Amino acid sequence: DDIVLEIGPGNGVLTEKIVSKVGKLVVVEIDSKLAKSLQEKFVNYKNIEIINQDFLDFDLNSVSLPNGKKLKIIGNIPYSITTPIIEKIFEYSSWSMATIMMQKEVAQRILAVSGTKSFSRLTLWTNFYSKTEPLFEVKKTCFRPVPEVDSFVVKFYPNIEFIRYKYRNELFKIIRLVFSQRRKTILNSLSNGLKIDKKLAEKYIIKSGININSRPETIHLTEFMKLVENINK
């Protein structure tokens, strides 16, 4: 009885696998020819709604959900707009799970742990809004024509832990600021970026439990949150 939305079904290969297993399936396809083909292919199914629209322009709130139900989202998404698609999902309040295939390199950044080269602004942003689960790699040789990159499937769940965090905008401003100077220590990037005295920046950093010589990729999300709270107080 799940209500499922599929992003970019294309020829409907994945659609065909799941349409008979869910309560309702909403598919959003930008290509008008493909959307028409899907209408013909699934004409005998009463539980599918095919929408010919760019997913980034689609109003997720227009999907009718029974009381207590949350939307589940799936998709083999266009890799060039991975971040805007994930951002749109995060901004929507009534989703319970999203299973997305993306470029492997992007997945590595999303799933990265602190202290590694892949740890980035994207990692911290994703960790703020969601809990992630790595699923499996999909080799480029699985596709025709063969693309230049391998893919990876990641499952996301909403992170309600930080839903009431009031310094969200300030948090991502600080994260963006220090990662734009990721070769510098947190002390130098913070004092330079905020244009404040180093002694004051050092006070904020130490009070937040962070080593003043730390690089951005070694600092956990909760430490950044403490830092932002101390600055704003």
Salt bridges, closest charged atoms under 4 A:
ASP1 OD1 - LYS69 NZ 3.37
ASP2 OD1 - LYS69 NZ 3.65
ASP2 OD2 - LYS72 NZ 3.06
GLU16 OE1 - LYS41 NZ 3.53
GLU49 OE1 - LYS24 NZ 3.25
GLU137 OE2 - LYS104 NZ 3.27
GLU137 OE2 - LYS139 NZ 3.11
ASP150 OD2 - LYS139 NZ 3.98
GLU161 OE1 - LYS131 NZ 3.23
GLU217 OE1 - ARG182 NH2 3.79
